[in-house]
Amino acid sequence: MTGFETFALAAAAGATVLDTVQSISDGQARAREAASQAAFLQNQATWQAQLAQSQEAQLRHSQSRQLAQMRALLASRGVDIAAGSPLLAQEQAGADAEFQALLLRSTGADQTAIAQQQAHLAGMKAESAQTSALLGAGSSLLSTAHDLVGYGKKIENLYRPRSTGTSPTAG
């Protein structure tokens, strides 16, 4: 094997190593980015749940205050709030307030679930990026190994003594 052929084999092997390292490094960077996104989305889901709870509590407090004001106003005018239409109006207002509070809770739960699903998918993307990088690196190594074996066989064939098909004759 000549010096140039040795150099070519070494260069191919070196390029493969660099390509492999770059592939793994890129995969790790993609994995870190996806993991960071997953953490951000998980924090967003937590915040969304807390926001929904806060909004529900504020709405319940506000509705309770409004119902108390309505009862006080009716009572100050001498209306019996424990019977008839005033009672029905209070019950309906209370039911409406409860419906609004439950609607806020449900919407918050839905938004939290969506954010958690996005966080989970981002986490899966991180794992996938890492796996993909390793598979790409392995593929690159195997491909180069295959090419080098083929190149080695070509070189071997160049230096193998060839038979001419004739037998040497004496004389």
C-alpha positions, 0 to 999 in steps of 0.5 A: 500500500502506498503512502497516498493510499494509507493517507486516503484511508486515514483521511476517510476514517478521520472524516468519519470520526468527525462526522460521527462526533458532529452527529452526536453533538447535533443530536445532543443540542436538539435534545437539550433544546427539546428538553428545555421546551418541555420544561417551559411547557410544563411550567406553563401548564402549572401556571395555567392550572394556578391561573384557573384556580385563582380565576375560579376563586375570584369569581366565586368571591365576586358572585358571593358578594353580589348575591349578599348585596342583592339579599341585603337590598331586598331585605332593606326594602322589606322583601321576604327573601326566604320565599317566592320570587325573590328566593327563586331569583337568588337560587337562579343567580346562585346556580348561574354563578356556580355554572360560571365557576365550573366553566372556568374550572373546566376551561382551565383544566382543558388548557392545562391538559393541552399544555401538559400534552405539549410538554410530554410531546416535547420530552418525547422529541428530546428522546427522539433527537438523541436516539436519531443522533446515535443511529445517524452516527452508527450509520455513518460509521457502518457506511464508512467501514463498508466503503473502507473494506471495499477500498481495501479489497480494490487495493488488495486486487491491485497488488495481488500477483496476476496469473497470465494463464500460460505455464512457464516453459523451459528454455 
